[in-house]
Amino acid sequence: NHHLLINWLTFFLDYNKERPVEERIDGVSLDVEPYLTAEWERDRENIKKDYIDLLRKSKELIDSYKQDFRVGVAIPFFYDKEDDGNFERQILQYVDYVALMDYYDTAKDIIDRAVFHIKLANEMNKKVAIGIETQDLVEMRQGKRRNTFIEEGWEEMERVLEEVKKYFI
């Protein structure tokens, strides 16, 4: 279904052509998670190639419009294990940033899972936004207590994030 994203991007880019700079859409964040498909386990290499192809087509389209239009993608922390990080390296070739889904509730866990991604992004002159979770994943049956700040609360979350920030500065 690559055409769906290409059509969506084309709409935004065409919209921007008709607008003053201050009214333009400056980019999109994509949450495409190929590892959630049934095919990921059966045909992982082709799914990864297809995903990279989608990002390549998107980048080529955006570049053809010659606009300041950024694209980011959400990635799981375990992409550092896919092809020794080469899958993520390929992703970073076609995006401006990644949003790392680093769903843990301690500074150590967040930092440990982010180090590889931030190093790689820095090498490639890209950005990483670290995402954390605040919903009750246990109630939603989507994770464990350690994957969310729901029980720690806002102040503890802010303290932990400040620690993470200091580590990477």
VEXVEXTI-206053 format. One record per residue (C-alpha): residue in three letters; z, x, y; residue number from 1. Coordinates in steps of 0.1 Angstrom, whole numbers, plus 5000, padded with zeros to 4 digits. Layout:
BEGIN
REC code    z    x    y pos
REC  ALA    Z    X    Y NUM
...
This chain:
BEGIN
REC code    z    x    y pos
REC  ASN 5000 5000 5000   1
REC  HIS 4993 5029 5024   2
REC  HIS 4972 5005 5045   3
REC  LEU 5003 4986 5055   4
REC  LEU 5019 5016 5072   5
REC  ILE 4986 5027 5087   6
REC  ASN 4980 4993 5102   7
REC  TRP 5015 4991 5115   8
REC  LEU 5012 5026 5132   9
REC  THR 4978 5017 5145  10
REC  PHE 4992 4986 5162  11
REC  PHE 5019 5006 5179  12
REC  LEU 4996 5034 5190  13
REC  ASP 4971 5008 5203  14
REC  TYR 4999 4990 5221  15
REC  ASN 5009 5023 5238  16
REC  LYS 4973 5030 5251  17
REC  GLU 4976 4998 5272  18
REC  ARG 5011 5005 5286  19
REC  PRO 5026 5028 5313  20
REC  VAL 5045 5058 5298  21
REC  GLU 5079 5042 5305  22
REC  GLU 5070 5011 5284  23
REC  ARG 5056 5029 5254  24
REC  ILE 5071 5030 5219  25
REC  ASP 5081 5066 5214  26
REC  GLY 5081 5067 5176  27
REC  VAL 5092 5052 5143  28
REC  SER 5117 5060 5116  29
REC  LEU 5106 5052 5081  30
REC  ASP 5129 5043 5053  31
REC  VAL 5105 5048 5023  32
REC  GLU 5125 5056 4992  33
REC  PRO 5100 5065 4964  34
REC  TYR 5129 5075 4941  35
REC  LEU 5139 5038 4939  36
REC  THR 5107 5028 4922  37
REC  ALA 5104 5024 4885  38
REC  GLU 5076 5049 4885  39
REC  TRP 5098 5077 4898  40
REC  GLU 5112 5083 4863  41
REC  ARG 5078 5078 4845  42
REC  ASP 5054 5095 4869  43
REC  ARG 5075 5114 4894  44
REC  GLU 5048 5140 4903  45
REC  ASN 5022 5114 4912  46
REC  ILE 5047 5093 4932  47
REC  LYS 5057 5124 4952  48
REC  LYS 5020 5133 4958  49
REC  ASP 5013 5097 4969  50
REC  TYR 5043 5098 4993  51
REC  ILE 5031 5131 5008  52
REC  ASP 4996 5117 5011  53
REC  LEU 5010 5087 5030  54
REC  LEU 5028 5110 5054  55
REC  ARG 4997 5132 5058  56
REC  LYS 4975 5101 5067  57
REC  SER 5002 5089 5091  58
REC  LYS 5003 5122 5109  59
REC  GLU 4966 5125 5111  60
REC  LEU 4964 5090 5126  61
REC  ILE 4991 5097 5151  62
REC  ASP 4976 5131 5161  63
REC  SER 4942 5114 5167  64
REC  TYR 4957 5092 5194  65
REC  LYS 4971 5123 5213  66
REC  GLN 5003 5105 5222  67
REC  ASP 5039 5116 5223  68
REC  PHE 5048 5096 5193  69
REC  ARG 5074 5109 5168  70
REC  VAL 5079 5100 5132  71
REC  GLY 5110 5105 5111  72
REC  VAL 5119 5096 5075  73
REC  ALA 5151 5089 5057  74
REC  ILE 5158 5112 5028  75
REC  PRO 5185 5115 5002  76
REC  PHE 5206 5146 5000  77
REC  PHE 5192 5154 4965  78
REC  TYR 5157 5162 4977  79
REC  ASP 5169 5198 4978  80
REC  LYS 5167 5197 4940  81
REC  GLU 5131 5184 4939  82
REC  ASP 5108 5214 4932  83
REC  ASP 5135 5237 4945  84
REC  GLY 5132 5221 4979  85
REC  ASN 5094 5223 4981  86
REC  PHE 5091 5185 4981  87
REC  GLU 5112 5183 5012  88
REC  ARG 5093 5212 5028  89
REC  GLN 5061 5192 5023  90
REC  ILE 5077 5161 5038  91
REC  LEU 5088 5182 5069  92
REC  GLN 5052 5193 5075  93
REC  TYR 5043 5158 5085  94
REC  VAL 5073 5145 5103  95
REC  ASP 5093 5154 5134  96
REC  TYR 5127 5148 5118  97
REC  VAL 5145 5136 5088  98
REC  ALA 5175 5113 5087  99
REC  LEU 5196 5127 5058 100
REC  MET 5215 5100 5040 101
REC  ASP 5247 5120 5035 102
REC  TYR 5270 5091 5025 103
REC  TYR 5304 5108 5021 104
REC  ASP 5336 5105 5039 105
REC  THR 5349 5140 5042 106
REC  ALA 5336 5168 5064 107
REC  LYS 5334 5192 5035 108
REC  ASP 5313 5168 5014 109
REC  ILE 5290 5160 5043 110
REC  ILE 5285 5197 5053 111
REC  ASP 5280 5209 5017 112
REC  ARG 5252 5184 5012 113
REC  ALA 5236 5190 5046 114
REC  VAL 5234 5228 5047 115
REC  PHE 5202 5232 5028 116
REC  HIS 5184 5205 5048 117
REC  ILE 5195 5218 5081 118
REC  LYS 5185 5254 5072 119
REC  LEU 5151 5242 5060 120
REC  ALA 5145 5221 5091 121
REC  ASN 5155 5249 5114 122
REC  GLU 5130 5272 5096 123
REC  MET 5103 5247 5102 124
REC  ASN 5114 5239 5138 125
REC  LYS 5123 5203 5128 126
REC  LYS 5154 5182 5133 127
REC  VAL 5179 5166 5110 128
REC  ALA 5200 5136 5118 129
REC  ILE 5229 5132 5094 130
REC  GLY 5235 5096 5085 131
REC  ILE 5268 5083 5071 132
REC  GLU 5278 5049 5058 133
REC  THR 5303 5024 5072 134
REC  GLN 5298 4993 5051 135
REC  ASP 5319 4984 5021 136
REC  LEU 5297 4998 4994 137
REC  VAL 5322 4990 4966 138
REC  GLU 5320 4953 4975 139
REC  MET 5282 4955 4977 140
REC  ARG 5282 4974 4943 141
REC  GLN 5262 5002 4959 142
REC  GLY 5286 5031 4959 143
REC  LYS 5322 5044 4957 144
REC  ARG 5349 5046 4983 145
REC  ARG 5340 5083 4989 146
REC  ASN 5306 5071 5000 147
REC  THR 5317 5052 5030 148
REC  PHE 5341 5053 5060 149
REC  ILE 5350 5016 5056 150
REC  GLU 5386 5023 5046 151
REC  GLU 5392 5054 5068 152
REC  GLY 5383 5035 5100 153
REC  TRP 5365 5044 5132 154
REC  GLU 5389 5071 5145 155
REC  GLU 5389 5091 5113 156
REC  MET 5351 5088 5110 157
REC  GLU 5348 5102 5146 158
REC  ARG 5372 5131 5138 159
REC  VAL 5352 5140 5106 160
REC  LEU 5319 5138 5124 161
REC  GLU 5332 5161 5152 162
REC  GLU 5342 5186 5125 163
REC  VAL 5307 5184 5110 164
REC  LYS 5291 5188 5144 165
REC  LYS 5313 5219 5151 166
REC  TYR 5303 5235 5118 167
REC  PHE 5265 5232 5126 168
REC  ILE 5267 5243 5162 169
